[in-house]
Amino acid sequence: MSLLGISLYPHLQSEAVMKQQLDLAVTLGYSQVYTTVQSPQAWSAPNQLKAPFQWLISECRKMGLTLHVDINRRIMDQLHAEPNDLSPFVHLGIRIVRLDFGFEEDHELVAQMTCNEDGVLIEDNASMQAEPINRIKAIQRHGNLENYVAVHNFFPHPDTGMSFIDTYKNAKLFKACGIRTGVFINSLDADNLLFAYGHGLCTVENHRYKPAYLSAGELTATGMFDYIFFGDGNPSRTEMEQVQEIVHNHCVCVPVYFNSSLDTDLRQKLLNIVLKSRSDQPEFILRATQTRGLGSV
């Protein structure tokens, strides 16, 4: 079963709002939290995070939530961290670093990072690998796959997200090598925090305007994703509950709408039938024929 996560942005959200989201996450069985420290607004000094970020790190630790922290190469240099010495992140309370810009082509450096002695988990950006097989081979040769995770990016601007099939193929490659994978879905109810002209923070473009539970169901059905995060910072309770139910039951939810003029007795008969897909299933529709003979047509 996929682990569920939320995203929080301390430079854009109040402590009260973040606390509410964290409490709700724990209540609903979410265990992961994503944030980013790439913004200059996150730092009060080159090696010191501002109070809201320190609070989030501390609160996640107290609540037993796993925090994933997005960095780039500049942040690593800023902290004077080395591939085999990630203790500067540990001193900040960060145990998972997610690699964004600046690490795309340096496979040997990332492989070395997976062998760090500080217990920091290396989470790669699965969407930005032009040749992911080369990354995987480098870690197989010189790194530690047990300390490596591949999570796809999210794309705030419309029409910039990945296709579902490409997301699936990428994840399948990593999974085939024993690597945990992750993906982001967006919220239709959340405020547009990160980018004023964007719309949602999702991986798959086709999910951008869909309810979160439909996106989660499609991703869950593949069996390819160990982590499913809400990319938006404040999804609604309803959305979080619906996604939790889908992932917990490992199912795909198909909405059904009855015609308002449908006979009441026929409607009840339909509700009492278990519909099963035919063995000669069409490519583009779900077809069940257990309803034959129920009505006059």
N, C-alpha and C positions, 0 to 999 in steps of 0.2 A: 504494500500500500504506500502511495506517495506521502511524503511529509509535506504539510501545508505551511505556508509562510505569508507574512505581511511585509510591507515596506514602510519605513518611517524616515522622515527628513527633518532632523532637528533644527536646521537653519530656516525651515519654512513652516513648521508646526509648533504649537505651544506644548509645554510639558503636560498640561491637563489633557489635551487632545491625544497625545502619544500614550499617556497613562491609560486613558479610556480604551484605546485600541489594543494595548498590551493585555489589559484585563479581559477584554472580549476574546482575544486570541487564545488565551489560556483556557477560558471557559469553554470554547468550542473545539479544543484539542489541537490548535495550531502550535507548532513548536519552533518555527524558524522566523527570523527577522532579518531583513535586508536594509542596509543603509549605505550611504556614500560619504566619503570624506575628501572627495576631489575638489570641492568648492573651497576657495580661500576663506569663505565665511565659516568654515569648520575649525579654523586654527586661530589661536590667540598668540602663539609663538611657533617657530619652526618645529618644535618637538612637543607641543602642548595643544590638546584639543580644547575647544571652548566648552563651557559648563554644560550646555544642553546635550552635547555629544558624550561627555563624560557621564552624565546622568543616564543616558540611554544604555551605555555599556554596562553600568552598574546595575540598572534595573533589570536588564535581560539576564544578567548573572544571578540576581536574587530570585527571579521568577523561573529559573531553569530553562530559559529560552536560548536557542543557539543564534548568535549574531554573525551575519555575513557582511563584511565591510569592503566596499568597492574602493580600489585604489588605482593609480596609474604609476608610470615609471617615475614621474616627477616627485610623487609622494615618497616613494622608496628612497630616492636620492636625498630628499629633504630630511628624512629621518636618519640618514647615513646607515641604512640597513643594507646588508650584503646577502647574496643568495644563500649562503650557509649560516648566516647570522641574522635572524629575524627577531631578535630579542627586543629591538625598539618597539615593535608592534605589541609584543607581550607586555612590555612595561605600560602600554596604553590600555591594556585589557583586551586586546584584539587577538582572537585565536583562529579566525578564518579570514584570509585576505582574498578578495576577488580581483583578478588581474584584468584591467581594462587597457587603455591605450599605452603603447610603448613596449609591450611584451609579445607582439604578434609573431615576429620572425625569429626571436631568440629562443630556440627550442632547448639548447643546452643550459641556458640560464634558468629556465623554468624547471627543467629536470633537476638541476642542482637545488633549486628552492624546495622541491618536494622531499629532499633529504635533510632539511634543516633540523637541527637538534633542539629546537625550541617548542616543538609540538604544534606548529602553526600549519593548519590545513590550507593547501593551495587550491583555489577555485578559479578555473580558467574561464575565459569568455568563449564559449563554444561557437558563437556566431562569427567571430572574427578570425577564424583559422582558415587561411586560404588553402593550406594543405594539412588538414588535421592528422592525417596518417603519419606525417613526419614528426609532429609533436608527440604523438603516442609512441612512436618507435624510439625517439630520444629518451623518453621517460622509462620505457621498457629496458633500454640499454643502461642508462646511468641514474635513473631516478627511482621513485617509490610510488607505484600506482595506488597503493593503499592511502597515500596522503594527497591524492589528486582527485578533483571533482570538475566536471565540465557543465556549466550552466549557461544557457543561451542569453543573449542580450534582450533588452526591450527597446522599442522604437516609438517615440512619442509623436512623431510627425506622420500624418496620414500618408498612405501609399509607400512607406519606407520599410514596413515589416517584411519578414520572411514568408515564403510560401509554406503551407503546412507540410508538403512533401519534403522540402529541403530540411525543415526542422526535424522531421521524423528521421530522414536518412542520416543526418548528423548525429542525432542521439543514438541511432541504431549502431553506428560505427563505434562510438565510445562505449556503449553498453556491451558490444561484442568483445571488447577488451577488458571487461570487468570494471569499468569506470562509471561512477554514479553521475547522473545527469539531472538537469533542471531546466525550468522554463517559466516564463511570466505570462500571466493573464491580466486583463484590465478590468476596471470597474466602470459601469455605466452611471453609477450613483455618486462617485467621488468627485471632489473638486479637482480642477486641472492645476496642480501645484507646480510642477517642474517647468512646463513650457506653455505659455499663454495661448499659443496658436496650434498646439498639438491636440490630440484627442486620445486619451488613454495611454497606458504604458504596458504594451503587450509585445510578445515575440512574433506571433503569427498575424499577418495583416488581415486575414479573413476573420479573425476574432475581434477586430477593433470595435465593431458596432453590435456585437452579439452579447447576450446576457452571459455573465461569468460562468454560470453552471453549465451552459452548453459548451463553452470552450473547455472547461475542466473535464467534461464528459468525453469529448473527442480526444483529448490528450491522455486521459486515463485509459481509454479503450486500447491504446497502442501498447501499454505496458512498458513504455520506454523512459518514463520520467520519474526519478526518485524524489524530486522536489517540484512543487508547484507554488509559485509566489504570486500574490497580488502585487503588481507593479505600482499601482496608485496608492497614495498614502492613507486614504480614509475610505475604504469600501464600506458599504452599509452592513449592518448586522444581518439583514436578509440575504444579501449576496454571500457573506461568509458562511452562513448556515447552509445555504443551498449547495455551495461548493463542498463543504465538509460532508454533507450527506452523500453527494455523488461519489466523492473519493472514498469515503468509508465503505460504501456499499459496492464500490468498483462497478459502476453501471453507467450507461448512457441514458439520459432522460430525453424523451421525445415528446414535446408538447402536443396536446390533442385539443382541437377546438371543434365543438359540435355546432352544426347549423341550428340557428334559433328556431327554425320551423320543424325540426326533427321530432317525430312522434315520441312521446314520453316512454311508452313501453319498449320501443325499439332501442332507445337510448339506454335504458336499464339493462336490456339484454346484452348490448355491446359492452357495457361496463362489467358484466359478469363473465365475460369470455376471456380466456387466456389465448392471446394471439401468438402464433409461432411463424417464423419466417419460413418460406418455402425453400426446398432444396435447390430449386432452379431460380435462385434469388436474382432479380434484375440488378443492374449496376447502379442505378440512380434513385431507386425507391425501395422502401420496405414493403414487401407484399405478403399479406397473410390472407388465406381463403377460408378461415374457420367461420366467417360470417355468412357464408352462402346458405340461403334458405331461411334466414332470419326475418327478412322483410318481404314485401310484396313485389319488389323490383328485382 
